[in-house]
Amino acid sequence: MEEHVWVLNDANAAHIITVTVGATVPTGFEHTAAEEVKEKIGVDVHISKDRGRIYFPITTDKLFQVHLLRSVDNLFVVVDRYDHYTFKESKEETLKELQELASKLPWTNALEVWKLNRSFKKKKCFRKGGSGAKTKPNTEAVDATTEEQDLPQAAAAVETQANVEGIPEEEESTEAAPEAKVIKFRVTCSRAGDKHSFSSNEAARDFGGAVQEFFQWKADMTKFDVEVLLNIHNDEVVIGIALTEESLHRRNISHFGPTTLRSTLCYGMLRLCKPQASDIILDPMCGTGAIPLEGAIEFNSSFYVAGDNNDMAVNRTVNNVFHIQRRRADKGSASGMPIDTVRWDLCSLPIRTSSIDIIITDMPFGKRMGSRKKNWDLYPSCLREMARVCRPGSGKAVLLTQDKKCFSKALSRMGGLWRKLHTVWVNVGGLHAGVFLLKRTANTFGQTPEDVYESRGADNAQEEEKELS
């Protein structure tokens, strides 16, 4: 990990308080995020009933450490939280109660943390063009009646933005902001559950109106200073103030592709396979290089080989690596990274048999990339080639796919070369996908009846897919 310099003024350092911080994380990797918080900050974590959210206590002198976490997308400080909120029968009564709640909440500590979050200063080393807000205008609150936790959540503190390494950055001009300036705000409501008499828009509108009246703030949906969050999941209600302006998952990538993975999801996949020093880690379908980039930054004692059969994908990966190296060089840090990029045919890798410790990749879903029909030939071929290059007995693979039927069928035809250890179900852009942790068995490649699975006609492929659906 790179070192970053933070400076707190004496007043902030002298006044230390304890608050609860909430974080949105990739669904399915809540426990992974909890492990990272425990490991790096040393506090216990509460995993919310609302998937994709965790909560943990923090003292304000350690607030900066929260921004260094690799597994969290967005951060917010909790104003108050109700595990079993009793909603009134009628919409009118419920909305009136939400209005009354605004003036009863313990806002003081949360607002102190919001101010402290703005005051963070670090050595200038990233983003020469400043850190203007990139949050898209959002005039409508999220109204989710189904489990959809990968929708964009809180992104506010106007002076705070994630840079390429996931660290907040602020423009110097904010230091001279006049005290009398009227604060601009907005309320974002995220609601999940089908037993509510009100919509997210109605809750955000009425609760926001009461907040405006209580603080005398000015409502502004796009150029806001404070974003107040109203998160409702069935009978759980959490009111918070956002601490991130832009999701921390965008930290590594400058050249995006059609299926670029979030860096936070990449981190969860990497932690699942527990990289060790000197491990050789392969991503045979690297796309924009999101997985090996996250690995080279966070687990830099391993070496990463990234490859793809698409020229544009290889170029994006090379450009993303160069982007990180250039930023490191600009700040005077060592710019080298343990990563190499190659163009290849993933079904015939130019890699020695039994030489790879870990394979980790995002396989084509057959949605934005490839097709379901092509996957019936691709999956068996690449699983077989992965088995060839992976070390027998100790090698592992972490594979992400939404095409679960095709993957399971292909895995069953590998002649015992792979053994499935664990599956994490995740939400990837609204798609229900699986992250599969596989162990390479001790069986010798070429001496087991693994299926060569030669290409079949389109009619046969469609017929078999229909049988399994």
N, C-alpha and C positions, 0 to 999 in steps of 0.2 A: 504494500500500500504506500502511496505517496504521502508525504507530510504536508500539512497545511497550517498556516499561521492565523490564529484568531486573536482579536484584541477586544476585551470587555472593559468598559470604563469603570472607575472605582465605585461609582454609585451602584451600578448593576452588580458588581462583585460583592458588595457589602450586604445587599438585600437579596438573600437566597430564599426561595420558596419552593415548595414541592407541589407539582401539578400532575395531572394525568394526561398523557399524550396518546392520541389515537393515530393509527396508521392504516391505510389501505394497502393490501398486499395481493399478489396473484392468488386467486381462489385455488384451494388445494394445497398451497404452500404456507398456510398459517403457522403450522408447527415448525416449519423451517425458519420462518421469520422470528418466531418466539425463541428458538434456539440461538439465533444470531444476537438478539437483544440481550439474552441472558449471558452470552459469551462476551459481548463487547461492552455492555453497559452494566451488567451485573444485577439486574432487577428481574423479578418474576413478571410474567405476561399473562393477561387474561385474553383468551380467544373468544371473540364475540359469537353469539348465535347467528348473527348476520355474517355469512361467509365472506371472506376477503377483508376482514377487519380485526385488528388486535389493539389492546390497550395496555399501557404500562406506566408506572410512576417515574418521574424524573425530577431532579433538582435543577434549578435554573442555571447553576454553574456548569452543568453537564449537557445543557440543551444542544450545544453545537455537535455533540457526539451523535445525536439522533439523525442529523443530516448526513452523517457518514455511513449510515446503514445501507447495505446493498440490496436488501430484500423488500424494501418498502417503496410504494409508488408515490403516495401523497401523505402529508403529515398535518395533523390539526391538534390544537390544545382543547381539552374537554372543559366546557363551562359547567355542565351538569349531565348526569346520566341516570335514566330510569329503566331498570330491568323489566319491570312489570307495570307499565303505565296503563291506567284504566281510562279508555276513551268513552266519552258520553254517547248516548244512543243516537242523537240527532247530529247532523252536520253543523247546524247553527251553534249548538251548545259546545261541540268539540272545538270549533274555530274560535269561539269566544274564550274558551279556557286557554287555548294556545296564545291568544292575545294577552290574557292576564298573566300568563307564565313569564312573558318577556321581562316584566318589571320585578319579578320575584327571584330571578336567577342570580347566582353568585358570580357576577361578571369580573370582579376586580382582579383576581389572580390571572385569569385567562388573558385579560387585556394587558397586564404587566408582561406576560410571556410574549404576547404579540409585539409589544414595543421592543422588548429585548431582542426578539428575532430580527427586527428591522435594524437594530443597532450593531449587529455583527459586522466586523470588518476583517477582511483577510488580505493577504498579500496579493496585489494585482498581478494576475498571471493568465487569466482566461479572458475570453470574449472582449476583444479590443473594441468592438462596436457598441459596447454597453450592454445593458440587460433589460431591454424593453419587454413589456408583457407580451406573451404569445398566446394568452388564453383567448379562445374564440368567444365572441359575444354569445351569451346564452340567456335569452329572454324568457325561456321556459324552464321550469324545474323538471328534474328527472322524475318520471312517473312509472316506476317499475312494479308491476304486480306479480312478476315472476322473478326467479333468482337470476339476476343479471349484474354481477358485481364488477365486471370489467368495463362498465361505462365510466367515462371520465368523472372523477369525484373532485373534492375540494382542491382548488389551486388558487391561492389568493395572495398572501402578504406581498403587497405591491413592490416592495423593495427586494424581495427574495426570489431567486430563480435558480433552478438546477443547472450547473454547468456540465461539461463533459465527464467529470469525475463524480457528479452528483452532489456538489457542494454549493450552498447558497452563495449568491453574489449580489452585491448592491452597488448602485451608483453613488459616487461621492457627494453629489449635490444634495442628497437627502439630509445630510448632517445639519444643514442650515435651514431646514424646513421650519417655518414660523409656527409657534405654539398655537396661535389663534386660528390656524387653518381649519376649515370645516372638513370633518372626515366624511369621505364618501364610502358607501357600503352597498352590499347586496346580500340577499339571503338565497341560498340554494337548498332545495329540499330534495332528498333522495328517499323514496318510499318503496318498501317491498311488503307485500301482503295483500290479500283480497278481502279482508274484513274491515276495511276502513270506509267510512261514509263520505270521505273528502278526497279530493285529488291533491297531488303534489303542488300544483299551481296555486290552489286555494290556500293550502297550508303556508306556502312561502309568501303569498300575498298578505295574508292576515297577520302572520307572525312578524313579517318584515315591517308592516305598518306600525305594529306595536313597538318594535325595536327602534324605529325611526322616531316615534313620539317620545320614547323613554330617553334616548341619548341626544335627540335633536341632530342626528346625522342626516346627510343628504343621500338619497338613493341614486345609485348609478350602476347600471347593469354591465358596463364595459370598463370604465376607468375608475375602479373602486380601490379603496385603501384596505378595507376590511371585508372579508367574505365570511359571513355567518352561515354555519352549516346546520341544517335540521335533518338529521338522519332518523328515519322511522322504519323499523323492521318488525312487523307484527305488533307486539306490545312493548318492544324495546325502543326507547327514544333517547337519542344523544344529541345534545346541542354543543357545537364546537366552533372554534375560530381557526381558519386555515392558516398553516405556516409555510406552505409551498405554493409558489405561483405556477410552476410548471411541474408536471410529474417527473420524479427522479428517474423514471425508467428510460428517459431519453438521453441519459448522460453520455453514452459512448458513440452514438451513431450520428454521422453528418450526411451520409449518402444512403437514403432509404430505398428499399425495394418493395415489391408488392406484398411480401409476407414477412417483413422484418419483425423479429421477436422482440418483446420488451426485455430490456436488460435485467429487470427484476425476475422475470420468469427464467431467463438464462442462468441467473445466480442460483435459483432454486434447483434447477436441473443439475448444475455443477455440484452443489452441496450434497445432492442425493447420491452421487457416485464417489464422494470423498476423495478428491485428488490428493496424491501423495507426492513428496519431493521426487523429482526425476522421472515421474510418469510421462509417457508420451501419449497425448490425447488427440484424437482424430475427429474432425467434423467433415465427413465426406460430401455433405450437401450444405455448404456453409451459407449460401445466400449472400447476405451483406456482412457476414462475419460476426454477428452479434454474440454467439456463444463463445467462440475462441477469444474474442476481444475481452469479454467479461472475465473469462478464465485467466487470460494473460495479465490482467490488472489485479484481480483479487487472489488468484491462486498461482502466483508467478514463479513458483518453484518447479512447476511442470512445464513441458514444452508442447506447443499446439501446432498441429498441421491442419490447415483449412483448405478445402478444395471444392470445386464445383465443375459441372460440365458446361456451364453457361458462361460465355465471355463477359457479359454484363455483370453477372454476379461476382465473378472473380475481380473485375475492375472495381466494383463497389467495395469489396472487402479490402483490397489494396488501398483504396482512397480513405477508408475508415481507419485503417492502421496508421496511414500517413498523417491523418488528421490528429490522432492522439499523440503521435510522436512529435509533431510540430508544436503542439500546445505544451508538451513537456519540455521541449527544447527552449521555447519562449520564456518559460519560468525558471530556466537554469537547471532543470532536473535531467537525469539520465534518460535519454529518449528511446533506448533500445527496449524491445519487447520480445518475449520468447514465443514468437509466432512466425510461421511461414505459410505462404499461399501458393497453391498449385491449380492448374486446370487439368482435369482428368475425366475419364469415364468411370463413374462410381461402381459399375459392375465389373470393372477390370482395373483395379487400383494398382499403380506402380509402386507398391509397398511390399516389403518382404513378409512372407508368411510368419505368423505368430510374433510380430514385433510391436504391436500396439497394446497399451495397457487399458485405455478407456476410449470408447467410441460414444460420442454424444452429438445428436443431430435432430433437426426438425425435418421430418419426412413429409413429402408432398401430400396434402389432404385430398387432392383431386378436386379442389374448389377453385381457388385463385391460380394455382399452379398445377399443371398436369391434368389428369382425369381419373375418375374411378376405374374406368376400363383399363387404362394403362397401368394402374397400380397393381392389378392382378398379375402382371408379368414383372413389374419393377420390384415389388416388395420381396418376393422370394429370391430374386437375383442378387439384390443388394444385401439381404440378410445372410445369404450364403457367402458373399465376398467379405462382409464384415466378420463372419466366423473364421474365415481363412486368415485375415490379418491380425485378429485379436489373440492374445496369449491364452492358451488352454489352461484351465484350472484357476486362473487368477483374474483374467480379463473381465471387463464389465462393459455394458452398453446402456445408455439412457436415451431412449427414442420417443419422440413426441409425434403423435398422429391422431387425426380425427377419424381416419378410415379404419375403425377398430376391427370390423369383420374381416377385411382383407388382411390386416396385420396378423390377427389370431390364426387365420387359416395358413398363412405363409410360415408363421412360427412353428406350427404343428408339423410342417413338412421338412423341418431342418434336421431330422434324424438325430435329435438329442444333442445338437451342438450348443443350443441355448437353453437356459432354464430361467423362467420368469420368477423374480424374487418379490417384486412389489409394483403396485400401480398407484399413481396419483392422478385423480381426475381434476382437470383444470378447465377454466373457461378462457378460450382464446378468441377474442373478437366476437363473442356471442356463440361460438361453436363449442360443444362439449367434447373435449379431447382427452386423451390419456397420455401420461408420461410413464413409460414402461422401463423399469430397471431390470436388466437381464444379466445373468452370470454366464460366462463362457465355461462350459463344462470341460472336463479333462479329455474328452473324446478327441482323437486325432483327426484333423481335417483330411478328407479324402479316403478315410477308412470306415466311414459310416454311410448308411444308405440315404444321405441327404438328397432331397429332390432337386434335380437339375432344372425342372420346371420350364420346359421349353415353351416358347411363345405359341399361343393358340389363336384360333380365329376369333373375330369379334363376337360371333354368335355364341360360341361356347363360353366366353368370358361373361357375356351378359346373362346367359342362362344360369351359370353357377352363382353369380351375384344375386339373381332373382331368388334362387333357392334359399340363400342365406338371409335374405331380408324379411 
